[in-house]
């Protein structure tokens, strides 16, 4: 063994290699690690410089592992699994009565929080703490038991279970539809509310995409205020400030309560969905198992067949 290989490479370069090797794509690995593709490429080059040999063959269609890359991948993945298992013995597990959840902010406020009273009644011994954030969780270091994420569902090294599908349609406050013969005419006379959430979902239509798909012309899709959270878009729509493109899961409570109405029965399904994410061993933890069973049942009972 050479001196270079005896000295361990930086942990970040190993993480970048593992993510890229599992996805065979710098862009996909960057999405998983919540960094840029160039950052992933730099970390991989640092690993190759450290080892003195290439671990990937770069082609026009993506990445291919070299023989050396194939040889070291299983051990590196196993090493990360062992690190996660070792660190999982600390932190959240030390208090079986506290369940810490990392949840995207809009999902937390519009879907999860209104339902938590039911969980508290079923499990009064468990104290739920919500961390509302769009940042991905590193379960090895963050004091988080379970995460709920809106994304592609591919999260290396952890269990990812589909919770709810998502689709998009226009909504507005019911008073805006009073004395209106053709609801879609509101798109020309009222502000359009824009959702600039940082979820990187390229399949989720913006107003330009939705109007084109719905074959609605004569509307300036650029006008109107912009918000960086879906929940803020919905609150603006409830207040009558304009027309929103709503995610069905997040708008369900407002629609059921009559605070919002659908402007048109033109739904567009999107590829991203909501996933329950956690390290595999935590499914055996009593508090995590209780929450998983409860939220899966809640998702199954969601309106409009959103769960699967």
ChimeraX attribute file (.defattr): number of C-alpha atoms within 10 A of each C-alpha:
attribute: neighborCount
match mode: 1-to-1
recipient: residues
	/A:1	6
	/A:2	7
	/A:3	7
	/A:4	12
	/A:5	11
	/A:6	9
	/A:7	11
	/A:8	12
	/A:9	16
	/A:10	12
	/A:11	12
	/A:12	14
	/A:13	21
	/A:14	20
	/A:15	20
	/A:16	24
	/A:17	27
	/A:18	23
	/A:19	24
	/A:20	27
	/A:21	20
	/A:22	15
	/A:23	16
	/A:24	19
	/A:25	19
	/A:26	23
	/A:27	18
	/A:28	18
	/A:29	27
	/A:30	19
	/A:31	20
	/A:32	20
	/A:33	22
	/A:34	13
	/A:35	13
	/A:36	14
	/A:37	19
	/A:38	12
	/A:39	15
	/A:40	26
	/A:41	19
	/A:42	13
	/A:43	20
	/A:44	24
	/A:45	19
	/A:46	17
	/A:47	23
	/A:48	18
	/A:49	13
	/A:50	17
	/A:51	18
	/A:52	12
	/A:53	13
	/A:54	18
	/A:55	24
	/A:56	22
	/A:57	12
	/A:58	14
	/A:59	8
	/A:60	5
	/A:61	8
	/A:62	14
	/A:63	17
	/A:64	17
	/A:65	18
	/A:66	14
	/A:67	12
	/A:68	13
	/A:69	19
	/A:70	14
	/A:71	12
	/A:72	12
	/A:73	18
	/A:74	11
	/A:75	11
	/A:76	15
	/A:77	19
	/A:78	12
	/A:79	12
	/A:80	17
	/A:81	16
	/A:82	12
	/A:83	12
	/A:84	19
	/A:85	17
	/A:86	11
	/A:87	13
	/A:88	22
	/A:89	11
	/A:90	13
	/A:91	14
	/A:92	16
	/A:93	19
	/A:94	10
	/A:95	12
	/A:96	14
	/A:97	16
	/A:98	17
	/A:99	20
	/A:100	19
	/A:101	20
	/A:102	24
	/A:103	24
	/A:104	22
	/A:105	18
	/A:106	20
	/A:107	20
	/A:108	21
	/A:109	14
	/A:110	19
	/A:111	18
	/A:112	18
	/A:113	11
	/A:114	11
	/A:115	13
	/A:116	14
	/A:117	12
	/A:118	12
	/A:119	17
	/A:120	13
	/A:121	10
	/A:122	12
	/A:123	15
	/A:124	12
	/A:125	12
	/A:126	20
	/A:127	15
	/A:128	17
	/A:129	13
	/A:130	17
	/A:131	15
	/A:132	17
	/A:133	15
	/A:134	18
	/A:135	14
	/A:136	17
	/A:137	22
	/A:138	12
	/A:139	20
	/A:140	19
	/A:141	12
	/A:142	13
	/A:143	18
	/A:144	22
	/A:145	25
	/A:146	22
	/A:147	24
	/A:148	25
	/A:149	27
	/A:150	23
	/A:151	17
	/A:152	17
	/A:153	20
	/A:154	17
	/A:155	19
	/A:156	16
	/A:157	18
	/A:158	16
	/A:159	17
	/A:160	21
	/A:161	16
	/A:162	19
	/A:163	23
	/A:164	21
	/A:165	21
	/A:166	20
	/A:167	19
	/A:168	21
	/A:169	20
	/A:170	24
	/A:171	24
	/A:172	28
	/A:173	26
	/A:174	17
	/A:175	14
	/A:176	18
	/A:177	16
	/A:178	9
	/A:179	8
	/A:180	11
	/A:181	9
	/A:182	10
	/A:183	15
	/A:184	14
	/A:185	15
	/A:186	19
	/A:187	21
	/A:188	14
	/A:189	11
	/A:190	15
	/A:191	20
	/A:192	26
	/A:193	27
	/A:194	25
	/A:195	23
	/A:196	14
	/A:197	17
	/A:198	11
	/A:199	16
	/A:200	12
	/A:201	15
	/A:202	10
	/A:203	12
	/A:204	20
	/A:205	20
	/A:206	16
	/A:207	21
	/A:208	13
	/A:209	13
	/A:210	20
	/A:211	17
	/A:212	11
	/A:213	12
	/A:214	12
	/A:215	8
	/A:216	14
	/A:217	11
	/A:218	9
	/A:219	16
	/A:220	14
	/A:221	19
	/A:222	14
	/A:223	13
	/A:224	14
	/A:225	14
	/A:226	15
	/A:227	15
	/A:228	13
	/A:229	19
	/A:230	23
	/A:231	23
	/A:232	17
	/A:233	26
	/A:234	31
	/A:235	17
	/A:236	18
	/A:237	25
	/A:238	23
	/A:239	13
	/A:240	19
	/A:241	20
	/A:242	24
	/A:243	27
	/A:244	30
	/A:245	27
	/A:246	26
	/A:247	24
	/A:248	22
	/A:249	23
	/A:250	20
	/A:251	24
	/A:252	18
	/A:253	16
	/A:254	16
	/A:255	18
	/A:256	11
	/A:257	9
	/A:258	12
	/A:259	20
	/A:260	26
	/A:261	21
	/A:262	20
	/A:263	23
	/A:264	13
	/A:265	8
	/A:266	12
	/A:267	16
	/A:268	17
	/A:269	16
	/A:270	16
	/A:271	14
	/A:272	21
	/A:273	21
	/A:274	23
	/A:275	22
	/A:276	20
	/A:277	24
	/A:278	22
	/A:279	19
	/A:280	13
	/A:281	13
	/A:282	17
	/A:283	17
	/A:284	10
	/A:285	12
	/A:286	14
	/A:287	23
	/A:288	23
	/A:289	12
	/A:290	16
	/A:291	19
	/A:292	17
	/A:293	10
	/A:294	16
	/A:295	17
	/A:296	18
	/A:297	13
	/A:298	17
	/A:299	19
	/A:300	14
	/A:301	12
	/A:302	16
	/A:303	13
	/A:304	9
	/A:305	11
	/A:306	17
	/A:307	20
	/A:308	11
